[in-house]
Amino acid sequence: MGATSMKSTQSIATTWEFREIAMSRETSRESARELLTSVAETEHWELDRLRIFPDGRRNVRLRRKVIRVARTA
């Protein structure tokens, strides 16, 4: 598969955390689907952007909301 990086970004209304996954051209469509489904179900990520290059490489950007809990006591 490939490299993974994570970062967060913040806007006024919603804070999102992003994760980028790079997949090589040797990664089958089925393997990519299984990986992304597993990550989505277990870690609560959703697909933000998928880029498929002419040579077959895939760059996937996933996102999830960051929930901030306010201290009450």
Phi and psi in radians as a Rosetta constraint file:
Dihedral C 1 N 2 CA 2 C 2 CIRCULARHARMONIC -2.783 0.35
Dihedral N 2 CA 2 C 2 N 3 CIRCULARHARMONIC -2.838 0.35
Dihedral C 2 N 3 CA 3 C 3 CIRCULARHARMONIC -1.348 0.35
Dihedral N 3 CA 3 C 3 N 4 CIRCULARHARMONIC 2.666 0.35
Dihedral C 3 N 4 CA 4 C 4 CIRCULARHARMONIC -2.294 0.35
Dihedral N 4 CA 4 C 4 N 5 CIRCULARHARMONIC 2.365 0.35
Dihedral C 4 N 5 CA 5 C 5 CIRCULARHARMONIC -2.377 0.35
Dihedral N 5 CA 5 C 5 N 6 CIRCULARHARMONIC 2.662 0.35
Dihedral C 5 N 6 CA 6 C 6 CIRCULARHARMONIC -2.288 0.35
Dihedral N 6 CA 6 C 6 N 7 CIRCULARHARMONIC 2.512 0.35
Dihedral C 6 N 7 CA 7 C 7 CIRCULARHARMONIC -2.661 0.35
Dihedral N 7 CA 7 C 7 N 8 CIRCULARHARMONIC 2.879 0.35
Dihedral C 7 N 8 CA 8 C 8 CIRCULARHARMONIC -2.117 0.35
Dihedral N 8 CA 8 C 8 N 9 CIRCULARHARMONIC 2.658 0.35
Dihedral C 8 N 9 CA 9 C 9 CIRCULARHARMONIC -2.360 0.35
Dihedral N 9 CA 9 C 9 N 10 CIRCULARHARMONIC 2.661 0.35
Dihedral C 9 N 10 CA 10 C 10 CIRCULARHARMONIC -2.275 0.35
Dihedral N 10 CA 10 C 10 N 11 CIRCULARHARMONIC 2.365 0.35
Dihedral C 10 N 11 CA 11 C 11 CIRCULARHARMONIC -2.137 0.35
Dihedral N 11 CA 11 C 11 N 12 CIRCULARHARMONIC 3.118 0.35
Dihedral C 11 N 12 CA 12 C 12 CIRCULARHARMONIC -1.136 0.35
Dihedral N 12 CA 12 C 12 N 13 CIRCULARHARMONIC -0.786 0.35
Dihedral C 12 N 13 CA 13 C 13 CIRCULARHARMONIC -1.518 0.35
Dihedral N 13 CA 13 C 13 N 14 CIRCULARHARMONIC -0.790 0.35
Dihedral C 13 N 14 CA 14 C 14 CIRCULARHARMONIC -2.374 0.35
Dihedral N 14 CA 14 C 14 N 15 CIRCULARHARMONIC 2.493 0.35
Dihedral C 14 N 15 CA 15 C 15 CIRCULARHARMONIC -1.891 0.35
Dihedral N 15 CA 15 C 15 N 16 CIRCULARHARMONIC 2.242 0.35
Dihedral C 15 N 16 CA 16 C 16 CIRCULARHARMONIC -2.052 0.35
Dihedral N 16 CA 16 C 16 N 17 CIRCULARHARMONIC 2.565 0.35
Dihedral C 16 N 17 CA 17 C 17 CIRCULARHARMONIC -1.912 0.35
Dihedral N 17 CA 17 C 17 N 18 CIRCULARHARMONIC 2.388 0.35
Dihedral C 17 N 18 CA 18 C 18 CIRCULARHARMONIC -2.022 0.35
Dihedral N 18 CA 18 C 18 N 19 CIRCULARHARMONIC 2.592 0.35
Dihedral C 18 N 19 CA 19 C 19 CIRCULARHARMONIC -2.372 0.35
Dihedral N 19 CA 19 C 19 N 20 CIRCULARHARMONIC 2.275 0.35
Dihedral C 19 N 20 CA 20 C 20 CIRCULARHARMONIC -1.945 0.35
Dihedral N 20 CA 20 C 20 N 21 CIRCULARHARMONIC 2.359 0.35
Dihedral C 20 N 21 CA 21 C 21 CIRCULARHARMONIC -2.195 0.35
Dihedral N 21 CA 21 C 21 N 22 CIRCULARHARMONIC 2.256 0.35
Dihedral C 21 N 22 CA 22 C 22 CIRCULARHARMONIC -1.877 0.35
Dihedral N 22 CA 22 C 22 N 23 CIRCULARHARMONIC 2.266 0.35
Dihedral C 22 N 23 CA 23 C 23 CIRCULARHARMONIC -2.066 0.35
Dihedral N 23 CA 23 C 23 N 24 CIRCULARHARMONIC 2.430 0.35
Dihedral C 23 N 24 CA 24 C 24 CIRCULARHARMONIC -1.330 0.35
Dihedral N 24 CA 24 C 24 N 25 CIRCULARHARMONIC 2.941 0.35
Dihedral C 24 N 25 CA 25 C 25 CIRCULARHARMONIC -1.192 0.35
Dihedral N 25 CA 25 C 25 N 26 CIRCULARHARMONIC -0.334 0.35
Dihedral C 25 N 26 CA 26 C 26 CIRCULARHARMONIC -1.337 0.35
Dihedral N 26 CA 26 C 26 N 27 CIRCULARHARMONIC -0.247 0.35
Dihedral C 26 N 27 CA 27 C 27 CIRCULARHARMONIC -1.242 0.35
Dihedral N 27 CA 27 C 27 N 28 CIRCULARHARMONIC 2.151 0.35
Dihedral C 27 N 28 CA 28 C 28 CIRCULARHARMONIC -1.281 0.35
Dihedral N 28 CA 28 C 28 N 29 CIRCULARHARMONIC 2.798 0.35
Dihedral C 28 N 29 CA 29 C 29 CIRCULARHARMONIC -1.066 0.35
Dihedral N 29 CA 29 C 29 N 30 CIRCULARHARMONIC -0.691 0.35
Dihedral C 29 N 30 CA 30 C 30 CIRCULARHARMONIC -1.144 0.35
Dihedral N 30 CA 30 C 30 N 31 CIRCULARHARMONIC -0.740 0.35
Dihedral C 30 N 31 CA 31 C 31 CIRCULARHARMONIC -1.116 0.35
Dihedral N 31 CA 31 C 31 N 32 CIRCULARHARMONIC -0.714 0.35
Dihedral C 31 N 32 CA 32 C 32 CIRCULARHARMONIC -1.103 0.35
Dihedral N 32 CA 32 C 32 N 33 CIRCULARHARMONIC -0.760 0.35
Dihedral C 32 N 33 CA 33 C 33 CIRCULARHARMONIC -1.080 0.35
Dihedral N 33 CA 33 C 33 N 34 CIRCULARHARMONIC -0.784 0.35
Dihedral C 33 N 34 CA 34 C 34 CIRCULARHARMONIC -1.088 0.35
Dihedral N 34 CA 34 C 34 N 35 CIRCULARHARMONIC -0.754 0.35
Dihedral C 34 N 35 CA 35 C 35 CIRCULARHARMONIC -1.087 0.35
Dihedral N 35 CA 35 C 35 N 36 CIRCULARHARMONIC -0.858 0.35
Dihedral C 35 N 36 CA 36 C 36 CIRCULARHARMONIC -1.169 0.35
Dihedral N 36 CA 36 C 36 N 37 CIRCULARHARMONIC -0.640 0.35
Dihedral C 36 N 37 CA 37 C 37 CIRCULARHARMONIC -1.137 0.35
Dihedral N 37 CA 37 C 37 N 38 CIRCULARHARMONIC -0.761 0.35
Dihedral C 37 N 38 CA 38 C 38 CIRCULARHARMONIC -1.080 0.35
Dihedral N 38 CA 38 C 38 N 39 CIRCULARHARMONIC -0.808 0.35
Dihedral C 38 N 39 CA 39 C 39 CIRCULARHARMONIC -1.116 0.35
Dihedral N 39 CA 39 C 39 N 40 CIRCULARHARMONIC -0.716 0.35
Dihedral C 39 N 40 CA 40 C 40 CIRCULARHARMONIC -1.131 0.35
Dihedral N 40 CA 40 C 40 N 41 CIRCULARHARMONIC -0.743 0.35
Dihedral C 40 N 41 CA 41 C 41 CIRCULARHARMONIC -1.309 0.35
Dihedral N 41 CA 41 C 41 N 42 CIRCULARHARMONIC -0.691 0.35
Dihedral C 41 N 42 CA 42 C 42 CIRCULARHARMONIC -1.539 0.35
Dihedral N 42 CA 42 C 42 N 43 CIRCULARHARMONIC -0.562 0.35
Dihedral C 42 N 43 CA 43 C 43 CIRCULARHARMONIC -2.001 0.35
Dihedral N 43 CA 43 C 43 N 44 CIRCULARHARMONIC 0.068 0.35
Dihedral C 43 N 44 CA 44 C 44 CIRCULARHARMONIC 1.108 0.35
Dihedral N 44 CA 44 C 44 N 45 CIRCULARHARMONIC 0.672 0.35
Dihedral C 44 N 45 CA 45 C 45 CIRCULARHARMONIC -1.605 0.35
Dihedral N 45 CA 45 C 45 N 46 CIRCULARHARMONIC 2.688 0.35
Dihedral C 45 N 46 CA 46 C 46 CIRCULARHARMONIC -2.252 0.35
Dihedral N 46 CA 46 C 46 N 47 CIRCULARHARMONIC 2.708 0.35
Dihedral C 46 N 47 CA 47 C 47 CIRCULARHARMONIC -1.264 0.35
Dihedral N 47 CA 47 C 47 N 48 CIRCULARHARMONIC 2.204 0.35
Dihedral C 47 N 48 CA 48 C 48 CIRCULARHARMONIC -1.799 0.35
Dihedral N 48 CA 48 C 48 N 49 CIRCULARHARMONIC -0.792 0.35
Dihedral C 48 N 49 CA 49 C 49 CIRCULARHARMONIC -2.699 0.35
Dihedral N 49 CA 49 C 49 N 50 CIRCULARHARMONIC 2.439 0.35
Dihedral C 49 N 50 CA 50 C 50 CIRCULARHARMONIC -2.207 0.35
Dihedral N 50 CA 50 C 50 N 51 CIRCULARHARMONIC 2.187 0.35
Dihedral C 50 N 51 CA 51 C 51 CIRCULARHARMONIC -2.129 0.35
Dihedral N 51 CA 51 C 51 N 52 CIRCULARHARMONIC 2.139 0.35
Dihedral C 51 N 52 CA 52 C 52 CIRCULARHARMONIC -1.924 0.35
Dihedral N 52 CA 52 C 52 N 53 CIRCULARHARMONIC 2.112 0.35
Dihedral C 52 N 53 CA 53 C 53 CIRCULARHARMONIC -1.489 0.35
Dihedral N 53 CA 53 C 53 N 54 CIRCULARHARMONIC 2.773 0.35
Dihedral C 53 N 54 CA 54 C 54 CIRCULARHARMONIC -1.013 0.35
Dihedral N 54 CA 54 C 54 N 55 CIRCULARHARMONIC -0.492 0.35
Dihedral C 54 N 55 CA 55 C 55 CIRCULARHARMONIC -1.481 0.35
Dihedral N 55 CA 55 C 55 N 56 CIRCULARHARMONIC 0.008 0.35
Dihedral C 55 N 56 CA 56 C 56 CIRCULARHARMONIC 1.775 0.35
Dihedral N 56 CA 56 C 56 N 57 CIRCULARHARMONIC -0.165 0.35
Dihedral C 56 N 57 CA 57 C 57 CIRCULARHARMONIC -1.153 0.35
Dihedral N 57 CA 57 C 57 N 58 CIRCULARHARMONIC 2.644 0.35
Dihedral C 57 N 58 CA 58 C 58 CIRCULARHARMONIC -2.190 0.35
Dihedral N 58 CA 58 C 58 N 59 CIRCULARHARMONIC 2.333 0.35
Dihedral C 58 N 59 CA 59 C 59 CIRCULARHARMONIC -1.996 0.35
Dihedral N 59 CA 59 C 59 N 60 CIRCULARHARMONIC 2.194 0.35
Dihedral C 59 N 60 CA 60 C 60 CIRCULARHARMONIC -2.079 0.35
Dihedral N 60 CA 60 C 60 N 61 CIRCULARHARMONIC 2.303 0.35
Dihedral C 60 N 61 CA 61 C 61 CIRCULARHARMONIC -2.028 0.35
Dihedral N 61 CA 61 C 61 N 62 CIRCULARHARMONIC 2.138 0.35
Dihedral C 61 N 62 CA 62 C 62 CIRCULARHARMONIC -1.873 0.35
Dihedral N 62 CA 62 C 62 N 63 CIRCULARHARMONIC 2.741 0.35
Dihedral C 62 N 63 CA 63 C 63 CIRCULARHARMONIC -2.480 0.35
Dihedral N 63 CA 63 C 63 N 64 CIRCULARHARMONIC 2.738 0.35
Dihedral C 63 N 64 CA 64 C 64 CIRCULARHARMONIC -2.658 0.35
Dihedral N 64 CA 64 C 64 N 65 CIRCULARHARMONIC 2.643 0.35
Dihedral C 64 N 65 CA 65 C 65 CIRCULARHARMONIC -1.273 0.35
Dihedral N 65 CA 65 C 65 N 66 CIRCULARHARMONIC 2.465 0.35
Dihedral C 65 N 66 CA 66 C 66 CIRCULARHARMONIC -1.701 0.35
Dihedral N 66 CA 66 C 66 N 67 CIRCULARHARMONIC 2.123 0.35
Dihedral C 66 N 67 CA 67 C 67 CIRCULARHARMONIC -1.748 0.35
Dihedral N 67 CA 67 C 67 N 68 CIRCULARHARMONIC 2.023 0.35
Dihedral C 67 N 68 CA 68 C 68 CIRCULARHARMONIC -1.651 0.35
Dihedral N 68 CA 68 C 68 N 69 CIRCULARHARMONIC 2.255 0.35
Dihedral C 68 N 69 CA 69 C 69 CIRCULARHARMONIC -1.801 0.35
Dihedral N 69 CA 69 C 69 N 70 CIRCULARHARMONIC 2.173 0.35
Dihedral C 69 N 70 CA 70 C 70 CIRCULARHARMONIC -1.416 0.35
Dihedral N 70 CA 70 C 70 N 71 CIRCULARHARMONIC 2.374 0.35
Dihedral C 70 N 71 CA 71 C 71 CIRCULARHARMONIC -1.241 0.35
Dihedral N 71 CA 71 C 71 N 72 CIRCULARHARMONIC 2.329 0.35
Dihedral C 71 N 72 CA 72 C 72 CIRCULARHARMONIC -1.827 0.35
Dihedral N 72 CA 72 C 72 N 73 CIRCULARHARMONIC -0.332 0.35
